[in-house]
Amino acid sequence: MSIFSSLHSCLDAPNRESHLGWALAFLPFGLFFDFLDGKVARWRKKSSLMGQELDSLADLISFGVAPAMVAFSIGLRTTADTVGLTFFVLCGLTRLARFNVTVAVLPKDASGKSKYFEGTPIPTSLGLDALMGYWLQQGWILDNIPLGTLFEGTPLEFHPAVLLFMIHGCMMTSKTIRIPKP
């Protein structure tokens, strides 16, 4: 269901403002379904390597690929913007892969859950989704992206707003940021 809601947001976004609104509205469902599948696995007392990998794939689509596609649809479309958005997605992939290979060695609490997140969890990208929702509400899309455009008309043309995605990507892959789990 997480992948369905995320793909719906990706495929529905391209050109009309109402489609962008719906795309942004579907993104939080990925978080709901991410929590739900974890609850079901714990309730059934079943987990598997396959389930862990599928959960990470769903997270990558829901919180990495889908927000990047919506950002592209909103107007971050230059070559440099695309490189920045690709960097964001690859940071999400790296963060999830690192979690999958290190989860066994991270410190655990009495219940067996990891005590902290290393780097910001990929679902924190919902903050970027909320920001894009605000931009949409204000009409700050396409030619009106906040912070404008730098190096217009050159191969280096980009929207400084893409730096938010790149900074978020760096925070996801940070080994020094440790966020306690609830």
Secondary structure, 3 states (H helix, E strand, C coil): CHHHHHHHHHHHCCCCHHHHHHHHHHHHHHHHHHHHHHHHHHHHCCCCHHHHHHHHHHHHHHHHHHHHHHHHHHCCCCHHHHHHHHHHHHHHHHHHHHHHHHCCCCCECCCCCECEEECCCHHHHHHHHHHHHHHHHHCCCHHHCCCCCECCCCCCCECCCHHHHHHHHHHHHCCCCEEECC
